[in-house]
Amino acid sequence: MTRLALIGGAIVAPRAALRAVAGGPRGGVYDLLLLLAAQLVAVQLARLVVAVVYIVQISYSAGLSMLLNTAAQALLLPVVAMLVVAAALGPLTRGAPARERNLDVAALCVTPAVVLQLVASLAVAVAGVRPPRWVAIAVLAGGGAWICALLPAAVGAVRAAVSPSSSASPGAAPARATATGAAVGLVLLALVALNTFGVVRGWEMLRPVTGGRPAPLFSLERAEGGRVELASLRGKVVLLDFWASWCEPCVREMPLLATVQRELGPRGLQVVAVNTEGSSAKARGFAGRLGRDVLILVDDGETAMRYGVQTLPHQVVVGRDGRVRHVQVGGGGERTLRARLEQALAAR
């Protein structure tokens, strides 16, 4: 079977495809990983592009972490499912001559579930709306049920492989298997095209804020009540700190924020702590650690996105002219942060 026929066969002719993998050249795992890599690019294109921008322009470590997290989210469940199926096949195929092919067979069992996720992703991209959570749960459940349904055929394929009594040709594949595999390829191409268009059209919203750019304006609710507009702080140096209550580095840096506000506030600094959880109650709970002179705001679901916040803490130094002077991702950079604040305060 060709690679397209194997992928399509796992959907429309699973017995033939599983026998081909169990008795033919090795490749089931490779085919699944290749499909997962294509899915990663097709579905997560925007996050991958943003991660590369982070690596080049903001923080190598933060961008690399973003890349790894995105890849892990896409690969973890299918790879774990493959290992679980291979482990389940172990005792069922004890003594079978092709037992070492269990991992390849398991990979092919997982392939239809991955294709189901691809089709669902394409439907969401075409609809242009965020689906309710139950849709994702239904897709996962459907994929899991499909994997379970293929287990009996997988056991039979491994037991029959390289058996003297087996006369079936493992390479034979119906034409519809190749056609289905080609259709999967078209789904991937369509997803890449749609997401590429989305990245190009929404690039101004997607790309992280970097030094020299005008800081995106916002009007956010204060945790204590009222609203604060960034435009109202023009003429001051503003340190925007995006944080969350569950972020340990964010919590550890709160005394530093209170200290720099107390020390540099008289010279024109205003620290603005933006809680990304959208909870006034959680934000108010940290008022004591941040100090009374720090403005504590609550994100509206768009501001953090406009600033390209992907990793917390995320700090942005805005100059008196409203332009970004420095972006710092991750904790622990007190010396660098103080130096950039001093430079921004000295500039006129």
Backbone torsions as a table, in degrees:
resi	resn	phi	psi	omega
1	MET	NA	141.4	172.7
2	THR	-75.7	168.7	-179.3
3	ARG	-61.5	-42.7	178.0
4	LEU	-63.5	-39.2	-179.5
5	ALA	-67.7	-35.6	178.0
6	LEU	-64.8	-46.0	-179.9
7	ILE	-64.5	-46.4	177.8
8	GLY	-67.2	-37.6	-180.0
9	GLY	-64.4	-32.5	177.7
10	ALA	-61.5	-21.1	-178.3
11	ILE	-96.7	-48.1	-172.6
12	VAL	-105.0	-19.3	179.9
13	ALA	-141.7	63.1	-171.8
14	PRO	-61.9	-36.0	-178.6
15	ARG	-63.6	-45.3	179.1
16	ALA	-64.8	-41.5	-178.9
17	ALA	-66.5	-42.9	-179.7
18	LEU	-66.1	-38.8	176.7
19	ARG	-65.3	-37.3	178.8
20	ALA	-64.0	-40.2	179.4
21	VAL	-71.4	-40.3	-177.4
22	ALA	-69.8	-32.7	-174.9
23	GLY	-111.7	-4.1	-178.4
24	GLY	-105.5	-159.7	178.6
25	PRO	-63.7	152.0	178.5
26	ARG	-63.6	148.6	178.4
27	GLY	165.5	-6.7	-178.3
28	GLY	-60.8	-44.6	179.6
29	VAL	-64.8	-43.1	-179.6
30	TYR	-61.4	-42.3	-179.5
31	ASP	-63.5	-42.7	179.7
32	LEU	-64.3	-44.8	-179.5
33	LEU	-64.3	-36.6	177.6
34	LEU	-64.9	-42.3	178.3
35	LEU	-64.7	-40.4	179.3
36	LEU	-65.6	-38.8	177.8
37	ALA	-63.7	-42.1	178.0
38	ALA	-64.8	-39.6	177.3
39	GLN	-62.7	-41.2	179.3
40	LEU	-58.0	-47.1	-179.5
41	VAL	-67.7	-42.3	-175.1
42	ALA	-68.4	-39.6	-173.5
43	VAL	-91.8	-36.9	-173.0
44	GLN	-107.1	29.0	-175.3
45	LEU	-57.5	-43.9	-176.8
46	ALA	-61.7	-45.8	-180.0
47	ARG	-65.2	-36.8	178.8
48	LEU	-65.5	-42.4	179.3
49	VAL	-64.5	-44.1	178.7
50	VAL	-61.9	-39.7	179.4
51	ALA	-63.0	-40.6	178.4
52	VAL	-64.6	-40.3	177.4
53	VAL	-61.7	-41.5	176.8
54	TYR	-58.4	-46.1	-178.3
55	ILE	-60.4	-43.3	-174.4
56	VAL	-78.0	-39.1	-168.2
57	GLN	-112.3	-22.5	-171.5
58	ILE	-119.7	-67.1	-174.5
59	SER	-150.4	118.5	179.4
60	TYR	-60.7	-45.7	-176.5
61	SER	-66.4	-41.6	179.3
62	ALA	-66.1	-42.0	178.7
63	GLY	-65.4	-41.2	178.7
64	LEU	-65.6	-40.4	176.9
65	SER	-60.9	-39.9	178.7
66	MET	-64.0	-42.1	177.6
67	LEU	-61.0	-46.6	-177.7
68	LEU	-65.9	-40.7	179.2
69	ASN	-64.3	-41.8	179.0
70	THR	-63.4	-43.4	178.7
71	ALA	-65.3	-40.5	-179.5
72	ALA	-63.4	-41.3	179.7
73	GLN	-62.6	-35.0	-178.3
74	ALA	-79.9	-31.9	-172.3
75	LEU	-96.9	-25.4	-168.4
76	LEU	-58.8	-56.8	-175.1
77	LEU	-62.1	-47.9	179.1
78	PRO	-61.7	-40.6	-179.4
79	VAL	-67.7	-42.1	177.0
80	VAL	-62.6	-42.3	178.3
81	ALA	-60.6	-41.0	178.5
82	MET	-61.6	-44.7	-179.3
83	LEU	-66.3	-37.5	178.9
84	VAL	-65.3	-44.4	179.4
85	VAL	-63.8	-42.2	178.4
86	ALA	-61.4	-40.0	178.2
87	ALA	-66.9	-36.7	178.3
88	ALA	-67.5	-34.2	179.5
89	LEU	-71.5	-24.6	-175.5
90	GLY	-52.0	-63.1	-179.0
91	PRO	-66.5	-26.8	-178.8
92	LEU	-75.1	-22.3	-176.3
93	THR	-114.7	19.2	-179.3
94	ARG	-58.5	128.3	179.7
95	GLY	89.1	-9.7	178.2
96	ALA	-68.6	142.5	-175.1
97	PRO	-65.3	-23.8	-178.1
98	ALA	-113.8	33.4	-177.4
99	ARG	-60.1	-28.2	-179.1
100	GLU	-66.6	-11.2	178.3
101	ARG	-87.3	5.6	-176.4
102	ASN	-54.6	-41.2	-177.3
103	LEU	-66.1	-39.8	177.9
104	ASP	-65.5	-42.5	179.2
105	VAL	-64.5	-42.1	178.7
106	ALA	-61.8	-39.2	179.0
107	ALA	-61.1	-40.1	179.9
108	LEU	-70.1	-31.4	176.1
109	CYS	-63.6	-32.4	-177.8
110	VAL	-81.3	-22.3	-175.1
111	THR	-54.8	-45.4	179.4
112	PRO	-60.4	-33.9	178.3
113	ALA	-64.6	-38.1	177.4
114	VAL	-66.3	-41.5	178.4
115	VAL	-63.0	-39.1	177.9
116	LEU	-59.9	-41.5	177.5
117	GLN	-64.9	-37.6	178.1
118	LEU	-62.8	-46.0	-179.9
119	VAL	-62.7	-41.9	178.0
120	ALA	-63.3	-40.6	178.3
121	SER	-63.2	-39.3	178.8
122	LEU	-66.1	-41.1	178.9
123	ALA	-61.9	-40.9	178.9
124	VAL	-65.9	-42.5	-179.5
125	ALA	-64.0	-39.5	179.8
126	VAL	-69.4	-40.6	-179.7
127	ALA	-67.5	-31.8	178.4
128	GLY	72.3	20.2	179.2
129	VAL	-129.6	154.0	177.1
130	ARG	-81.7	121.0	-176.7
131	PRO	-75.6	157.4	175.1
132	PRO	-64.4	161.1	-174.7
133	ARG	-61.4	-31.2	-177.0
134	TRP	-64.8	-24.0	178.6
135	VAL	-66.0	-45.7	177.9
136	ALA	-62.3	-40.2	178.9
137	ILE	-64.5	-40.6	179.4
138	ALA	-64.7	-39.0	178.8
139	VAL	-65.3	-43.4	177.6
140	LEU	-62.7	-43.6	179.8
141	ALA	-64.3	-41.3	178.1
142	GLY	-63.1	-41.2	177.3
143	GLY	-63.5	-41.8	178.3
144	GLY	-63.8	-40.7	178.2
145	ALA	-64.5	-37.9	179.1
146	TRP	-64.3	-42.6	178.4
147	ILE	-60.3	-45.7	-179.9
148	CYS	-62.7	-37.4	-178.8
149	ALA	-66.2	-25.8	-179.1
150	LEU	-86.3	-9.3	-176.6
151	LEU	-59.2	-46.7	179.4
152	PRO	-58.6	-41.9	178.7
153	ALA	-65.6	-34.7	178.8
154	ALA	-65.9	-42.7	178.5
155	VAL	-62.0	-45.4	179.2
156	GLY	-62.8	-37.7	-179.3
157	ALA	-66.0	-42.9	-179.5
158	VAL	-67.6	-40.0	-179.5
159	ARG	-67.8	-34.4	-176.8
160	ALA	-83.4	-17.0	-174.0
161	ALA	-64.2	138.1	176.0
162	VAL	53.6	28.4	178.8
163	SER	-89.2	136.0	-179.6
164	PRO	-57.9	-28.5	-177.5
165	SER	-83.6	-5.4	-176.9
166	SER	-87.6	122.3	-180.0
167	SER	-111.0	-3.0	-178.5
168	ALA	-72.6	143.5	178.1
169	SER	-83.9	115.7	-177.6
170	PRO	-67.8	-16.0	-178.0
171	GLY	-88.1	-9.5	-178.0
172	ALA	-69.8	138.9	-179.6
173	ALA	-148.4	134.9	177.2
174	PRO	-65.5	153.8	-179.1
175	ALA	-61.8	-31.0	-179.0
176	ARG	-65.8	-25.0	177.2
177	ALA	-66.3	-44.1	178.2
178	THR	-64.9	-41.1	179.2
179	ALA	-63.5	-40.5	178.8
180	THR	-66.3	-40.1	176.6
181	GLY	-61.8	-39.6	176.9
182	ALA	-64.7	-36.3	177.9
183	ALA	-64.5	-38.0	176.3
184	VAL	-62.0	-41.1	176.5
185	GLY	-60.9	-38.5	178.0
186	LEU	-66.9	-36.9	176.5
187	VAL	-61.0	-44.1	178.5
188	LEU	-61.1	-46.2	-179.8
189	LEU	-62.6	-40.4	179.3
190	ALA	-63.8	-40.8	178.1
191	LEU	-64.1	-42.9	178.3
192	VAL	-61.3	-43.8	-179.2
193	ALA	-64.0	-46.5	-179.1
194	LEU	-63.9	-43.7	-178.6
195	ASN	-72.1	-32.0	174.3
196	THR	-63.4	-44.4	177.2
197	PHE	-60.9	-41.3	179.4
198	GLY	-64.2	-39.5	179.2
199	VAL	-65.4	-45.1	-178.6
200	VAL	-65.1	-44.8	-177.4
201	ARG	-67.7	-38.4	-176.3
202	GLY	-105.3	26.2	-174.4
203	TRP	-61.0	-37.1	-178.8
204	GLU	-63.2	-31.2	177.6
205	MET	-83.4	-28.5	-174.5
206	LEU	-83.5	-40.9	-170.2
207	ARG	-69.8	137.8	-178.9
208	PRO	-63.9	148.8	175.7
209	VAL	-72.2	127.4	-179.3
210	THR	-124.3	170.5	-177.6
211	GLY	-58.1	137.5	178.7
212	GLY	97.2	-20.0	-179.9
213	ARG	-83.9	150.8	172.8
214	PRO	-63.6	135.9	178.7
215	ALA	-69.2	128.4	178.3
216	PRO	-57.6	131.1	-179.7
217	LEU	-74.7	152.4	177.6
218	PHE	-152.9	162.5	172.2
219	SER	-134.9	110.4	-173.5
220	LEU	-121.9	154.4	179.0
221	GLU	-74.6	136.8	173.2
222	ARG	-79.8	145.7	178.7
223	ALA	-61.9	-31.5	-178.7
224	GLU	-88.4	-2.0	-178.2
225	GLY	112.5	151.4	-177.1
226	GLY	88.0	-178.2	-179.0
227	ARG	-131.6	156.2	177.8
228	VAL	-130.1	131.0	175.6
229	GLU	-105.1	137.7	178.1
230	LEU	-61.1	-35.1	-179.1
231	ALA	-60.8	-29.3	-179.3
232	SER	-71.0	-12.9	-179.7
233	LEU	-98.4	5.4	178.9
234	ARG	-57.6	135.7	-175.0
235	GLY	102.5	-16.4	173.9
236	LYS	-106.3	159.0	168.3
237	VAL	-85.9	127.5	-176.0
238	VAL	-113.3	128.3	172.0
239	LEU	-104.4	106.9	176.8
240	LEU	-87.9	124.0	179.1
241	ASP	-120.6	110.7	177.6
242	PHE	-90.3	126.8	-172.4
243	TRP	-146.4	171.1	175.2
244	ALA	-145.9	154.2	-176.7
245	SER	-67.0	-26.6	-179.1
246	TRP	-84.9	-6.6	-176.6
247	CYS	-87.6	105.2	-177.3
248	GLU	-61.0	-45.0	177.0
249	PRO	-59.9	-34.4	177.9
250	CYS	-63.0	-46.3	-178.3
251	VAL	-65.3	-39.1	-180.0
252	ARG	-64.4	-30.3	-177.1
253	GLU	-86.2	-4.2	-178.4
254	MET	-60.7	-42.9	175.5
255	PRO	-58.8	-34.8	177.6
256	LEU	-64.4	-42.3	179.1
257	LEU	-61.4	-43.7	178.7
258	ALA	-63.0	-37.6	-178.1
259	THR	-68.3	-47.3	-177.9
260	VAL	-67.7	-31.8	176.3
261	GLN	-65.7	-43.2	-179.3
262	ARG	-66.7	-40.4	-176.2
263	GLU	-79.1	-41.5	-172.3
264	LEU	-103.8	-8.2	178.3
265	GLY	-55.1	-44.5	179.2
266	PRO	-61.4	-19.6	-179.9
267	ARG	-93.9	1.6	175.5
268	GLY	112.6	18.3	178.6
269	LEU	-96.5	139.6	171.7
270	GLN	-129.5	116.7	176.3
271	VAL	-86.4	129.9	179.5
272	VAL	-123.2	113.7	-179.9
273	ALA	-99.3	116.1	-176.3
274	VAL	-104.7	113.6	177.6
275	ASN	-78.5	121.1	-174.1
276	THR	-84.6	-2.2	-178.6
277	GLU	-84.9	-10.4	179.1
278	GLY	70.8	26.1	-176.7
279	SER	-121.1	113.9	177.1
280	SER	-64.3	-37.2	-178.0
281	ALA	-63.9	-45.0	179.0
282	LYS	-65.5	-39.3	179.7
283	ALA	-63.9	-43.9	179.5
284	ARG	-62.9	-29.5	-178.8
285	GLY	-65.2	-17.7	-179.1
286	PHE	-107.3	11.1	-178.0
287	ALA	-60.8	-38.0	-179.4
288	GLY	-63.4	-36.6	-179.1
289	ARG	-76.3	-30.4	-176.9
290	LEU	-85.6	-20.2	179.8
291	GLY	91.5	152.5	-173.1
292	ARG	-72.7	-19.2	-177.7
293	ASP	-89.5	-9.2	177.2
294	VAL	-83.1	129.9	176.7
295	LEU	-78.1	122.7	-179.4
296	ILE	-106.7	112.9	-177.1
297	LEU	-113.8	164.0	-178.9
298	VAL	-117.4	124.6	-178.0
299	ASP	-63.3	145.8	-179.0
300	ASP	-98.0	11.1	-178.9
301	GLY	88.6	-7.8	-179.2
302	GLU	-122.1	-34.6	-174.3
303	THR	-62.2	-48.6	179.3
304	ALA	-59.8	-38.0	178.8
305	MET	-65.7	-40.6	-179.7
306	ARG	-66.0	-28.6	177.4
307	TYR	-87.2	2.4	177.3
308	GLY	70.4	32.0	-178.2
309	VAL	-74.2	118.3	177.5
310	GLN	-122.7	-29.7	-177.8
311	THR	-129.4	138.7	179.5
312	LEU	-109.3	147.8	-7.1
313	PRO	-71.4	153.6	179.6
314	HIS	-129.7	117.8	-174.4
315	GLN	-120.0	137.9	-178.6
316	VAL	-129.5	126.0	175.8
317	VAL	-97.7	119.4	-179.9
318	VAL	-107.5	127.5	-178.4
319	GLY	-74.6	174.5	-179.8
320	ARG	-61.6	-24.5	-179.0
321	ASP	-87.4	2.6	178.8
322	GLY	86.4	6.2	178.5
323	ARG	-100.7	149.1	-179.5
324	VAL	-71.4	129.2	179.3
325	ARG	-101.9	-28.6	-174.2
326	HIS	-161.8	143.0	173.9
327	VAL	-126.2	131.4	-178.4
328	GLN	-132.0	124.7	-177.5
329	VAL	-114.6	131.6	-178.6
330	GLY	90.7	159.7	-177.6
331	GLY	-90.3	176.3	172.4
332	GLY	90.4	6.1	-177.4
333	GLY	-106.8	50.3	-175.1
334	GLU	-61.3	-44.1	-177.0
335	ARG	-62.2	-46.1	179.8
336	THR	-64.4	-42.4	-178.7
337	LEU	-63.1	-44.7	179.0
338	ARG	-62.4	-39.9	-179.5
339	ALA	-63.5	-41.9	-179.6
340	ARG	-69.6	-34.9	176.4
341	LEU	-65.0	-42.7	178.2
342	GLU	-61.2	-43.3	179.2
343	GLN	-62.6	-42.5	-179.9
344	ALA	-66.7	-37.2	179.1
345	LEU	-69.3	-32.4	-178.6
346	ALA	-77.9	-24.2	-178.2
347	ALA	-74.3	148.4	179.0
348	ARG	-126.1	NA	NA
